[in-house]
Amino acid sequence: MQTFKRMNLHKPAVFLDRDGVLTVEQGYVDAVEKLCIFPYAAECVRRIHDKGFHVIVVTNQSGVARGLFTEVKLKEMNDHLKQQTGVDDVFYCPHHPEGTVEEYRRNCNCRKPGTGMFEMACKKFDIDMINSYMVGDRAGDIIAGRNAGIKTILLESGYGTKNLESDVSADYVFADLRDVPEIL
């Protein structure tokens, strides 16, 4: 487990998974045209910013390792997501240990529940992790937040509590992203 600087450096972040949180969960989305952003996403990001938080996406995107889409296509989707929602940045893991694309087939610390994407975000944004949150719709998101030492929020708008891959308990469980700014 990575040890993060535990002091109030700048400002905290709300880390968001992509699918099931900002976008509709549809499996492996392979093009901008198929990325279905929730209609309330941009307003929620604005409200989180207004509360004094960075809003940063941390997303596993093993479709790259599986050969379903290229990293170039993924970057196009990330740019579109930033433009449409106002998130500060998107960090992604294109790896998977069983990938079919050799370049991306590996175990890594950036794949959630690892903390590599959080570490990259902390280096770029000087984040106060003590007061930060991880918001996701899967067990891996909640475990990643726990591994990073931050509060966790599970949303029902994606996989949610009915489809958890393992027995985890989040600090909060909400219907969707619209509930998050209220607790910040």
Summary of the structure (lengths in Angstrom):
residues: 184
radius of gyration: 15.2
end to end distance: 25.9
largest distance: 43.9
contacts: 623
relative contact order: 0.21
helix: 35%
strand: 18%
